[in-house]
Amino acid sequence: MKLTPVALVALFALLPASMSAQVRRINPPTLSPPTGYTHITIGPDGSTVHIAGQVALDNKGQLVGAGDFRAQTQKVFDNLRLALEAVGASFDDVLKMTTFVTDASNVAAFREVRNAVLRPDQLPANTFVEVKALARAEWLIEIEAVAMLRAR
C-alpha cells in the first residue's frame, strides 16, 4: 500500500505531539532537597505524573512530627499537595497511591487524615503496606502517587 503525501501528513497529525517529548523531572523548592532521586516526573505523554514517596520532611529536609504518626501523615499529605500544585494538579487528579507504614495499627489515624484532605467520595486506588522499616528509622509513613494531568 502506497500512501500519498497528503495521507502521510494526515496520519502524522493523528499522532500525539508529545510522542517525541522527553520525561520531565521536577524538584520543587517547596519540598525537601532530594538525594539521589527526583520528586516528580511527567511522562512523555505530558499527562502522567509520578510522585516519589513523600515522607514527613519540610523543605529544609528536617523531620516533622518525630514519633507522631498523625503529624507525619499530615505532613506527608501536605507534601503530596505541594508536589501536585507544582505541576498544576490537585488531589482530584490522583489515580493511585501506595502507602507504606511501619505499623499497620495506625490505619485509623491514616484514614482520618486522608479523609480530611481527600474527598471521601472520590478516593484514588490505594495500596496500604506495612513494612519492617522505611529508609530512615524515624520515618513512620511514606506515600507515593500517580496522577493524570487534565487538558487545560
Contacts in CASP RR format, 6 or more apart in sequence:
PFRMAT RR
TARGET T0000
AUTHOR 0000-0000-0000
METHOD contacts of the structure
MODEL  1
MKLTPVALVALFALLPASMSAQVRRINPPTLSPPTGYTHITIGPDGSTVH
IAGQVALDNKGQLVGAGDFRAQTQKVFDNLRLALEAVGASFDDVLKMTTF
VTDASNVAAFREVRNAVLRPDQLPANTFVEVKALARAEWLIEIEAVAMLR
AR
3 11 0 8 1.000
16 45 0 8 1.000
18 44 0 8 1.000
18 45 0 8 1.000
18 46 0 8 1.000
19 44 0 8 1.000
19 45 0 8 1.000
20 44 0 8 1.000
21 43 0 8 1.000
21 44 0 8 1.000
21 45 0 8 1.000
21 46 0 8 1.000
22 44 0 8 1.000
23 41 0 8 1.000
23 42 0 8 1.000
23 43 0 8 1.000
23 44 0 8 1.000
24 41 0 8 1.000
24 42 0 8 1.000
24 43 0 8 1.000
24 46 0 8 1.000
25 38 0 8 1.000
25 40 0 8 1.000
25 41 0 8 1.000
26 38 0 8 1.000
26 39 0 8 1.000
26 40 0 8 1.000
26 41 0 8 1.000
26 42 0 8 1.000
26 86 0 8 1.000
26 87 0 8 1.000
27 33 0 8 1.000
27 34 0 8 1.000
27 38 0 8 1.000
27 39 0 8 1.000
27 40 0 8 1.000
28 39 0 8 1.000
28 40 0 8 1.000
28 82 0 8 1.000
28 83 0 8 1.000
28 86 0 8 1.000
29 59 0 8 1.000
30 59 0 8 1.000
30 82 0 8 1.000
30 85 0 8 1.000
30 86 0 8 1.000
31 39 0 8 1.000
31 54 0 8 1.000
31 57 0 8 1.000
31 59 0 8 1.000
31 79 0 8 1.000
31 82 0 8 1.000
31 83 0 8 1.000
31 86 0 8 1.000
32 57 0 8 1.000
32 58 0 8 1.000
32 59 0 8 1.000
32 60 0 8 1.000
32 61 0 8 1.000
32 79 0 8 1.000
33 61 0 8 1.000
34 52 0 8 1.000
37 52 0 8 1.000
38 52 0 8 1.000
39 51 0 8 1.000
39 52 0 8 1.000
39 54 0 8 1.000
39 83 0 8 1.000
40 49 0 8 1.000
40 50 0 8 1.000
40 51 0 8 1.000
40 52 0 8 1.000
40 83 0 8 1.000
40 86 0 8 1.000
40 87 0 8 1.000
41 49 0 8 1.000
41 50 0 8 1.000
42 48 0 8 1.000
42 49 0 8 1.000
42 87 0 8 1.000
42 149 0 8 1.000
43 49 0 8 1.000
43 50 0 8 1.000
46 149 0 8 1.000
47 148 0 8 1.000
47 149 0 8 1.000
47 150 0 8 1.000
47 151 0 8 1.000
48 146 0 8 1.000
48 147 0 8 1.000
48 148 0 8 1.000
48 149 0 8 1.000
49 84 0 8 1.000
49 87 0 8 1.000
49 89 0 8 1.000
49 93 0 8 1.000
49 145 0 8 1.000
49 146 0 8 1.000
49 147 0 8 1.000
49 148 0 8 1.000
49 149 0 8 1.000
50 144 0 8 1.000
50 145 0 8 1.000
50 146 0 8 1.000
51 80 0 8 1.000
51 83 0 8 1.000
51 84 0 8 1.000
51 144 0 8 1.000
51 145 0 8 1.000
51 146 0 8 1.000
51 147 0 8 1.000
52 144 0 8 1.000
53 142 0 8 1.000
53 143 0 8 1.000
53 144 0 8 1.000
53 145 0 8 1.000
54 76 0 8 1.000
54 79 0 8 1.000
54 80 0 8 1.000
54 83 0 8 1.000
54 142 0 8 1.000
54 143 0 8 1.000
54 144 0 8 1.000
54 145 0 8 1.000
55 72 0 8 1.000
55 76 0 8 1.000
55 79 0 8 1.000
55 134 0 8 1.000
55 136 0 8 1.000
55 139 0 8 1.000
55 141 0 8 1.000
55 142 0 8 1.000
56 63 0 8 1.000
56 64 0 8 1.000
56 65 0 8 1.000
56 71 0 8 1.000
56 72 0 8 1.000
56 73 0 8 1.000
56 75 0 8 1.000
56 76 0 8 1.000
56 79 0 8 1.000
56 139 0 8 1.000
56 140 0 8 1.000
56 141 0 8 1.000
57 63 0 8 1.000
57 64 0 8 1.000
57 75 0 8 1.000
57 79 0 8 1.000
58 64 0 8 1.000
58 75 0 8 1.000
63 138 0 8 1.000
63 139 0 8 1.000
64 71 0 8 1.000
64 72 0 8 1.000
64 75 0 8 1.000
65 71 0 8 1.000
65 72 0 8 1.000
65 75 0 8 1.000
66 138 0 8 1.000
67 138 0 8 1.000
67 140 0 8 1.000
69 101 0 8 1.000
69 103 0 8 1.000
69 106 0 8 1.000
69 109 0 8 1.000
69 110 0 8 1.000
69 140 0 8 1.000
69 141 0 8 1.000
70 109 0 8 1.000
70 112 0 8 1.000
70 113 0 8 1.000
72 139 0 8 1.000
72 140 0 8 1.000
72 141 0 8 1.000
73 106 0 8 1.000
73 109 0 8 1.000
73 110 0 8 1.000
73 113 0 8 1.000
73 114 0 8 1.000
73 140 0 8 1.000
73 141 0 8 1.000
74 113 0 8 1.000
76 141 0 8 1.000
76 142 0 8 1.000
76 143 0 8 1.000
77 113 0 8 1.000
77 114 0 8 1.000
77 117 0 8 1.000
77 143 0 8 1.000
80 91 0 8 1.000
80 94 0 8 1.000
80 143 0 8 1.000
80 145 0 8 1.000
81 90 0 8 1.000
81 91 0 8 1.000
81 117 0 8 1.000
83 145 0 8 1.000
84 90 0 8 1.000
84 91 0 8 1.000
84 93 0 8 1.000
84 94 0 8 1.000
84 145 0 8 1.000
84 147 0 8 1.000
87 147 0 8 1.000
87 149 0 8 1.000
88 149 0 8 1.000
89 147 0 8 1.000
89 149 0 8 1.000
89 150 0 8 1.000
91 117 0 8 1.000
91 118 0 8 1.000
91 119 0 8 1.000
92 119 0 8 1.000
92 122 0 8 1.000
93 147 0 8 1.000
93 148 0 8 1.000
93 149 0 8 1.000
93 150 0 8 1.000
94 118 0 8 1.000
94 124 0 8 1.000
94 145 0 8 1.000
94 146 0 8 1.000
94 147 0 8 1.000
95 124 0 8 1.000
95 125 0 8 1.000
95 146 0 8 1.000
95 147 0 8 1.000
95 148 0 8 1.000
96 124 0 8 1.000
96 125 0 8 1.000
96 126 0 8 1.000
96 127 0 8 1.000
96 145 0 8 1.000
96 146 0 8 1.000
97 124 0 8 1.000
97 125 0 8 1.000
97 126 0 8 1.000
97 127 0 8 1.000
97 143 0 8 1.000
97 144 0 8 1.000
97 145 0 8 1.000
97 146 0 8 1.000
98 126 0 8 1.000
98 127 0 8 1.000
98 129 0 8 1.000
98 143 0 8 1.000
98 144 0 8 1.000
98 145 0 8 1.000
99 110 0 8 1.000
99 126 0 8 1.000
99 127 0 8 1.000
99 128 0 8 1.000
99 129 0 8 1.000
99 141 0 8 1.000
99 142 0 8 1.000
99 143 0 8 1.000
100 129 0 8 1.000
100 130 0 8 1.000
100 131 0 8 1.000
100 134 0 8 1.000
100 141 0 8 1.000
100 142 0 8 1.000
100 143 0 8 1.000
101 107 0 8 1.000
101 110 0 8 1.000
101 128 0 8 1.000
101 129 0 8 1.000
101 130 0 8 1.000
101 131 0 8 1.000
101 140 0 8 1.000
101 141 0 8 1.000
102 130 0 8 1.000
102 131 0 8 1.000
102 132 0 8 1.000
102 133 0 8 1.000
102 134 0 8 1.000
102 139 0 8 1.000
102 140 0 8 1.000
102 141 0 8 1.000
103 130 0 8 1.000
103 140 0 8 1.000
104 128 0 8 1.000
104 130 0 8 1.000
106 140 0 8 1.000
106 141 0 8 1.000
107 128 0 8 1.000
110 128 0 8 1.000
110 141 0 8 1.000
114 123 0 8 1.000
118 124 0 8 1.000
124 145 0 8 1.000
134 140 0 8 1.000
134 141 0 8 1.000
134 142 0 8 1.000
135 142 0 8 1.000
END
